[in-house]
């Protein structure tokens, strides 16, 4: 897949080392989100190999609803979750639970994830993860309102058609208990305030606004409006990949230019 960052050659690892060192120098933490495009990049695939069972193995690990054959990795909620659970077991053996996390998108629709057995399947997955790996570094969930292919309004109508008009992540939060619980999807400078303090989540995650606001933390802290992002530049490759990605100015640069 062109333009996608990799971490499977020594050259790539050496490049990422520079990024990791820079983050650590600032006292920050950095996690590598592992994923696989699977069947999304191999449309002619046929069979029941585990990788073909996912829309994206780590970003939405249980979205194997499009996996039609009823084999050991498809059919019942238990079988649908099998690959994710086996994968987590293997990674935990190698790096330890304390360095392991997972992102889940229970209500995602991307890459033809259309099953209506959402609550049953994801409740089983979450309970199984908590039982097998109680010491995960954190779990990251995508809000039901967010969708890569729909607006918030369209997504709401879709969920309502399944009888889930006001669905939340609260049930999953309860399952994971004291495991740090992060939320992503639709957070901005208007709706973030008071959420962490209320105990609803342990952290809020920003993706799109992080791209267009290199000084995101400063803007939120000082009440500076967030700069808009250009979605047309999210997915390349382009002739110049820096445009709309690394060329956004910080707020003080904009102020200086105005003066």
C-alpha positions in Angstrom: 0.0 0.0 0.0 1.8 3.2 -1.2 2.5 5.9 1.4 1.8 3.8 4.4 4.6 3.9 7.1 6.3 0.7 7.9 8.3 -0.8 10.7 9.6 -4.1 9.4 13.0 -3.3 7.9 16.2 -2.0 9.7 16.1 1.2 7.7 12.6 1.9 8.8 13.5 1.0 12.4 16.4 3.4 12.3 14.2 6.2 11.0 11.6 5.6 13.8 14.3 5.6 16.4 14.8 9.3 15.7 11.1 10.0 16.3 11.1 7.9 19.4 14.2 9.6 20.8 12.7 13.0 20.2 9.4 12.1 22.0 11.4 10.6 25.0 13.5 13.8 25.2 10.3 15.7 25.8 9.3 13.3 28.5 6.6 11.8 26.4 5.4 8.2 25.7 5.0 6.7 22.2 3.1 3.5 21.1 3.3 1.9 17.7 -0.2 1.0 16.4 0.2 -2.3 14.5 -2.3 -3.0 11.8 -2.8 -4.9 8.6 -5.0 -3.9 5.6 -5.7 -7.6 4.9 -8.5 -8.2 2.4 -8.9 -4.5 1.8 -5.7 -4.6 -0.4 -6.1 -8.1 -1.8 -9.6 -8.0 -3.4 -9.1 -11.3 -5.2 -8.3 -13.3 -2.0 -10.4 -16.4 -1.3 -10.3 -18.6 1.7 -10.3 -18.4 5.5 -6.8 -17.3 6.3 -7.1 -15.3 9.6 -5.7 -12.0 8.1 -8.5 -12.0 5.5 -11.0 -12.0 8.3 -10.5 -8.4 9.3 -11.1 -5.0 7.9 -8.0 -3.8 9.8 -6.5 -6.2 12.2 -5.7 -3.8 15.0 -7.6 -0.6 14.4 -10.9 -2.5 14.2 -9.8 -6.0 15.1 -13.1 -7.8 15.3 -14.6 -6.4 12.1 -14.7 -9.8 10.5 -18.4 -9.6 9.9 -17.6 -9.6 6.2 -15.9 -13.0 6.7 -18.6 -15.1 5.2 -17.4 -18.8 5.7 -18.4 -20.3 9.0 -15.1 -21.8 10.1 -12.9 -21.6 13.2 -12.6 -17.8 12.6 -16.1 -16.9 11.5 -19.8 -17.3 12.4 -20.4 -17.1 16.2 -19.2 -14.1 18.3 -16.7 -16.5 19.9 -15.2 -17.5 16.6 -15.2 -14.0 15.3 -13.1 -12.9 18.2 -10.7 -15.8 18.1 -8.1 -14.3 15.8 -7.8 -11.1 17.9 -7.5 -13.0 21.1 -4.9 -15.3 19.7 -3.0 -12.3 18.3 -3.0 -10.5 21.7 -1.8 -13.7 23.4 1.2 -13.9 21.1 2.2 -10.3 21.3 1.8 -10.3 25.1 4.3 -13.2 25.3 6.9 -11.2 23.5 6.6 -7.7 25.0 4.6 -8.1 28.1 1.1 -6.8 29.0 2.4 -3.6 30.4 3.7 -2.5 27.0 0.6 -3.8 25.1 -2.6 -1.9 24.2 -5.4 -2.3 21.7 -7.7 -0.1 19.8 -11.3 -1.2 19.3 -14.1 0.2 17.1 -17.3 -1.6 18.2 -19.6 0.5 15.9 -17.3 1.1 12.9 -18.7 0.5 9.4 -15.6 0.9 7.3 -14.6 -1.8 4.9 -18.0 -3.4 4.8 -18.3 -4.1 8.5 -22.1 -4.4 8.7 -23.0 -7.1 11.2 -25.8 -6.2 13.6 -24.5 -8.5 16.4 -22.5 -5.6 17.7 -23.1 -5.7 21.4 -23.0 -9.5 21.7 -19.7 -9.8 19.8 -17.9 -6.9 21.3 -19.1 -7.6 24.9 -17.6 -11.1 24.5 -14.4 -9.7 23.1 -13.9 -7.2 25.9 -14.7 -9.6 28.7 -12.2 -12.1 27.1 -9.5 -9.5 26.8 -10.0 -8.3 30.4 -9.8 -11.9 31.6 -6.8 -12.9 29.6 -4.9 -9.7 29.9 -5.9 -7.7 33.0 -2.7 -5.7 33.0 -2.9 -4.1 29.6 -1.3 -0.7 29.3 -4.6 0.8 28.1 -7.5 0.2 25.8 -8.5 2.7 23.1 -12.1 2.9 21.8 -13.5 4.8 18.9 -16.7 6.7 19.7 -19.9 5.4 18.1 -20.6 8.8 16.5 -17.4 8.7 14.4 -17.2 7.1 11.0 -14.6 7.5 8.2 -17.3 7.2 5.5 -20.3 9.0 7.0 -21.1 12.3 8.7 -22.1 12.2 12.4 -25.7 12.7 11.3 -25.6 9.8 8.8 -23.9 7.6 11.3 -26.5 8.3 13.9 -29.3 7.3 11.5 -27.5 4.1 10.7 -27.1 3.2 14.4 -30.8 4.1 15.0 -31.8 1.6 12.2 -30.2 -1.1 14.3 -32.0 0.0 17.5 -29.0 1.7 18.9 -29.9 5.4 18.7 -28.2 6.5 21.9 -25.4 3.8 22.2 -22.3 4.7 24.2 -19.1 3.1 25.3 -20.2 3.0 29.0 -20.7 -0.8 29.0 -17.2 -1.5 27.7 -15.8 1.0 30.2 -17.4 -1.0 33.0 -16.1 -4.3 31.7 -12.5 -3.1 31.6 -12.7 -1.6 35.1 -9.4 -0.2 36.3 -7.7 -0.7 32.9 -6.9 2.9 31.5 -9.7 3.6 29.0 -9.1 6.1 26.1 -11.6 7.6 23.7 -11.1 8.7 20.2 -13.4 10.1 17.5 -14.9 13.6 17.3 -13.1 15.4 20.1 -12.3 19.1 19.7 -11.8 22.3 21.6 -15.5 22.6 22.4 -16.6 19.2 23.7 -13.5 18.0 25.5 -13.8 20.0 28.7 -14.8 18.2 31.9 -14.8 14.7 30.4 -11.6 13.5 32.1 -12.6 15.2 35.3 -15.9 13.4 35.3 -14.2 10.0 35.3 -15.9 9.0 32.1 -12.5 8.3 30.3 -8.9 8.4 31.3 -7.7 10.1 28.1 -9.1 11.7 25.0 -7.3 11.1 21.7 -7.0 13.5 18.8 -6.0 12.5 15.3 -7.2 14.9 12.6 -6.7 18.0 14.7 -3.3 16.8 15.8 -2.2 17.0 12.1 -3.4 20.5 11.6 -2.3 21.8 15.0 1.3 21.1 15.8 0.8 23.1 19.0 -2.4 21.3 19.9 -1.7 21.1 23.6 -0.9 24.8 23.8 -4.0 25.8 21.9 -6.3 23.7 24.1 -4.5 25.0 27.3 -4.7 28.7 26.2 -8.1 28.6 24.6 -6.8 29.3 21.1 -9.2 28.0 18.3 -8.0 24.9 16.5 -6.9 25.2 12.9 -9.0 23.4 10.3 -7.5 20.3 8.6 -7.6 19.5 4.9 -9.1 16.0 4.6 -8.2 15.8 0.9 -4.5 15.6 2.0 -5.0 12.7 4.5 -4.3 9.8 2.1 -1.6 10.0 -0.6 0.8 9.5 -2.0 1.1 13.0 -3.4 3.9 14.6 -5.4 4.7 16.6 -2.3 3.6 14.7 0.8 4.4 17.6 3.2 1.5 19.7 2.0 -1.4 19.4 4.4 0.7 17.3 6.7 3.9 18.9 8.1 3.4 22.5 6.9 0.8 23.7 9.4 2.0 26.7 11.4 1.8 27.1 15.2 -0.5 29.8 16.5 2.3 32.2 17.5 3.6 32.0 13.9 0.2 33.0 12.6 0.0 35.9 15.1 3.5 37.2 14.1 2.6 37.0 10.5 -0.5 39.1 11.1 1.5 41.8 12.9 
